[in-house]
């Protein structure tokens, strides 16, 4: 199947190219006027036109695909194209168009290397999977995943077929069914990427790999679907279905559809598997569940756009955080602060309360350690950022203090007075109150302009603000 490729205006081009002396064509993706690179219809048309040029050229030995954005490769498909779908046939057609473009990337006679920095999600990862080799940076913002199930759909540009064939059934199913992104080192261990390098050397590493792939000196190993998984196919898919039903109680059709497509698709050819994927994508794209989840997504994005302060306001930098109260809420806030890279000083009145608070923070990070989303070094670094005290020692250098004590006006006013006596005049005091007026808490303050409300939901590490 082919897609029409109308001419693209130079002012709206998302793709630029540069041919190096060693014959490597570096394609840079930079959608004009947008913070994120999104895989939309316009970019697909431009990509198809460019692929036609590359297929006809004889001076290109290899291709590197990189991003011109600061912290994202391709953040996913353009949701605006998705919500315009009116029928399952339109959804299936959109999926087949994406598959067709990436099939041509995979079929190029010259090797293609994906140089990944920042978010590489959904259609972004599907683009990378169509490349022969993938290199990612070790930057914290680099993450790779297929989050489509969170929108009530399945990956529609080859993800359900290429990923399991690359990393195996169990790993592929886990990534597709959870929608959970992987940091670069976890992606390397899973077999999703072939190398992990520091950001400054990404392009050079990609060019070097491209040249080696072109001359045959680099032959990437592929684990694929191992024999053990081929023999245990019925068990693997039965277990996946029972786990999904237990978690969703049958309310979300996308995960079960993904299992069906992976099971049937990996038992046949890639071409047949892609047909199954496109058909399921089309059916899910117009389902009531998907429409509702997309509405939630857009509402969440609108909330994120509202910063709550006038445009151009310069944000206050916070380096040291004080937390008063070491209960579940206070300890959760302390863990969130440490996760954000802040030095955290947590206060409570007894050593037992502080011990419980530190233990809770440790458990938050231990859970991530067990899931391998944190390394032991990262776990230790986060715990080392949190210290405990029964008085206000160490609060003098705090930029921000958050109180998380009982919902009692007199107690909160008392804590505010103590904090003001122990901190600098420019320190900001934030109350985690859920019911008391901030103005009432601040009435006795010496610096009321530095008092504000900052409410967290519990548990802090699981509930988004």
C-alpha positions, 0 to 999 in steps of 0.5 A, a space after each residue: 500500500 502506498 500513500 500520496 506524497 504531495 509537495 511540502 513547503 520549505 517553511 513547513 518542513 519537519 525533516 532536514 538532511 545532511 550528507 557527511 563525507 563518509 556517506 551517512 545521511 543524517 535526517 533531523 526531525 524538527 517540527 516547526 513551531 512545536 515543542 514536541 516532534 509528533 508523528 502526524 500525517 504531514 510528517 508522514 507525507 514528508 517522510 515518504 517523499 524523502 524515502 523516495 529520494 533516498 531509494 533513488 540515490 547512490 551516494 548514501 551508504 547509511 542513514 541516521 535519524 535524529 531529533 532537532 528538539 532539546 529533549 524528545 525524539 518523537 513523542 508519539 503520534 499526533 492525537 489530533 489525527 486520531 480524534 478525526 477518525 469517524 469510522 473503524 475503516 478510517 482508523 484502519 486506513 490511518 494505521 495502514 498508512 503509518 505501517 506503510 511508511 515505516 515498512 519503507 524505512 525497514 526495507 531501505 537497502 542501506 542501514 538506518 540508525 535511530 539516534 534517540 534522545 528524550 522521549 521516544 513514545 508510541 509512534 516514535 518507538 515504532 519508528 525506531 523499531 523500523 530502524 536496523 539499529 537503535 542508540 539511546 542517551 543515558 539522559 534522565 529524560 530519555 524514555 522509550 515505550 508504547 503507551 497506546 493502551 492508556 488511550 484505549 487503543 493498541 500500537 498501530 504502526 507496527 509496534 505489536 509486531 516488531 517489538 515482540 519479534 525483537 525482544 521476545 513475547 514476555 517482554 514485548 507483552 509487558 511493554 505493550 500491556 502496561 504502557 510503561 516507558 523504559 529508561 535507556 539502561 532498562 531498554 538496553 537490558 530488554 533488547 529494545 536498544 543496542 547501545 546507550 551513550 552520553 548525550 554529547 556523543 550520540 550523533 558521533 556514535 550513531 554515525 560510527 554504527 551506521 558506517 560499520 553496519 554499511 561495511 558489514 563489520 557490525 552485525 547486531 545480535 537479536 534475541 527475538 522470540 526464544 525457543 522456550 517462549 515458542 514452546 510455551 506460547 499457550 501458557 504465556 498468552 493464557 497468563 497474560 489474559 488472566 492478568 489483564 482480566 484481573 486488573 481491568 475486570 473486562 472494562 478495557 478492551 484494548 489490552 485483550 485486543 493487543 494480546 490477540 494481535 500479538 498472539 496471532 500476528 507472531 504466529 504468522 508473517 510480519 505482513 499478516 500480523 500488520 494487517 491484524 494490527 491495523 484492523 484491531 486499531 481501527 475497531 478500537 479507535 472509535 470505541 466508547 472507551 477510547 473516546 472517553 480516555 482521549 477526552 481525559 487525556 486532552 483535559 489533563 493536557 489543558 490543566 498542565 498548560 495552565 501554570 497558575 501564574 502570568 506568562 513570563 513569570 520567573 520561577 523561584 529555584 528550590 534547592 533545599 526543602 523542609 518538611 514538617 510532619 513525617 506521617 504518610 503524607 509528609 514522608 511521601 512529600 519528602 520522597 517526592 522532593 528527593 526524587 526531584 533532586 532536592 536536599 530534604 530535611 524532615 521534622 517531627 516530634 519523636 524519633 519513632 515518627 521520624 523512623 516511620 517516615 524514613 522507612 516509608 520513603 525507603 519503601 517508595 524507592 525500594 518498590 521502584 528498585 524491585 521494578 528495576 526502574 531505579 538502579 542501586 546507585 540511584 536508590 542510594 542517592 535518593 535516600 541520602 538526600 533525606 535527613 531527619 530532625 526533631 528540631 528545626 536544625 538545618 531549616 535555615 537554608 531551606 528555600 521552601 518548607 511544606 507542612 503536613 501536620 494534622 488539620 488543626 488551625 491552631 497547630 498549623 499556625 504554631 508550626 508556621 510561627 516556628 518555621 518563620 523563626 527558624 528560616 530566612 525571610 525569603 523562605 516560602 511556607 506551604 501548607 498541605 491543608 485540604 480544608 482550612 483557608 490559607 488566609 486564616 493560617 497566614 493571619 499570624 504570619 510575619 511575612 504572609 506574602 510568603 505563605 501559600 497552599 500546596 495540596 498533595 493527594 495521597 499516596 503522593 508517589 502514586 497520585 498525580 497533582 
